Amino acid sequence: MLAASVAIEGYAIYANAKVEEEKKIQYLCLMVQPVDFKPEKHWNLTDPDQYVLEAIRNPGVYTEPFYYEDSTFWYAADENQGPYGYFYYNGTYYKYDLDLINTLLIAYRLSGRPSEYWNLTNPNKYLLEAIENPGKKL
C-alpha cells in the first residue's frame, strides 16, 4: 500500500490520496512487428479487432491497455490452434507480444496529511483518472 499527498503542478490544487494496488490479470497491451519471413507456425487472421489494427498501425509500440474480453483476437487465436506468436494478415506476417496488466489503481481521499508522502509533479493519465474518481477501481 502506498500513501501519497499529490500536488498537481500548475493548478494549485492539492489532493491527498491513498493509492493501493489490486492484483488481477484482466487488461492487456498488444505489440506487433512485421517480419520478413514466413514463420513455420502462424495463423491466418481474417477479421482483426480495433486493438490489433491499432497495433498494426503502430508497429513496435504496445497498445493502450484494454480489457481482454473486449478483443476478438484471443477467440480467433484459439480457433486457429494458436496463438503461436505469429499471424498472417493482409499480405504480411507479424510477430506479436502481450503485456499483461495486473495492477488496478484505487485512490481514496484522506482527512489529513500522511506521515510519509511526496509531491507528484507529472502524474500519468491513469493516476489522474484514479484521483478524479476516488474509490473507483481503474
N, C-alpha and C positions, 0 to 999 in steps of 0.2 A: 504494500500500500504506500502511496506517495501523497504527501500533503504539500500543498503549494499555495503561496499567495501570488497571484498572477497580475502583473501590471501591463496593460496593453499600451504601448508607447504611441504617442501621437493623439490619443483620445482623452487622456487624463481620467480614465475610468479605471478603477481598481476593483478587482473581483477576487474574493477569497474563495478558493476551491480546493476540494479534496478529490483527487483523481485515483480511481482504482482500476485494476485490470481484471478481466474475467476471461478465463481460458476456454475458448470454443473455436472449433475449426468450421467456419461456415462461409468465410469470404476468401476469394481467390484473386490473384492477379495473373495474367497470361502474357507471355512474351514469345514472339515468333521471329525466326530468322530464315530467309530464303536460303536454300542450299543449292549448289551447282552439280549435284549428283543425284541419282535415283537410289534412295535408301532401300536396302533389302527388305525391311519390314516397314510398311507405312499403310495408311488407309486413305481412301478417297473421301474427301469432304465435299458434299454437293450443295449443302444449304447452310452456310455459316451464319451464326447469330451476330448481333451488333458487337459483342465483345471480341470475337475472332476478327471481324472486319476492322475494328479499332487497332488490334494488334498487328494485322497485316499492313495497315496504313502507317504504322509507326514501328518498323522492324527494329529489334534490339532494345525496345523500351517496354517495361511492364505496364500493363493497362491499369487504370484506376481499379480499386477493389470492387468486386461485385459479388452478390450472393450466388453461390454455386448452383442453386436450383433454378435460377433465372436464366441459365445458359443451356442451350440445346446441344452445345459442343460435347458435353460429357455423355449424353444419351447417344449421340451419333458415334462417338468413340466406342462405346460399349457394343453397339450393333455391328460395328466393323471389326470386332475382336481386338480392339485396341484398348487403351491407347498405346501406341508403340513409341511415341516420342517424335514421330514424323507423320505428316499428312500431305496429300496432294490436293491442290485446289487451283482451278483456273489456269492450268498450264505450268504451275510452279510447285516444287516440293519445298516444304517448310519443316524446320525443326521447331518444336515448341517446348517451353518450360513453364512450370507453375510455381507460384509463390503462395504458400498457404498463410493467410492472415488469421492469426488465432488470438488476437487481443482486441477486446472492445473497451472503449473508454466510457466512464461514467463520472460526471462532475457533480459535486454537492456544494452548496453554499455553506460556509462556516460562519458561526456567530462572532468569532474573534480571530485574532491573528495567531497562527500556529507557532510553536516554538522553533520550528525549522521551516525555512521557505527560501525561495529565490525569485528574482524578478525575471519574468519571461518576456523578452522584448520582441520576439519574432515567432509567434505561435503558428503552427501549420493549420490548414483549414479544418482538419479533423478535431484538433484540440479546441479551436474556436467554436466549432459546432457543439462540442460537449459542454463548453462553458455557457453557451447561449441556450442550452436545453438541459438545465440541471436535473439530475435524477434519471435521465433517459439513457438507456443503453444504446450506444452508437457503434 
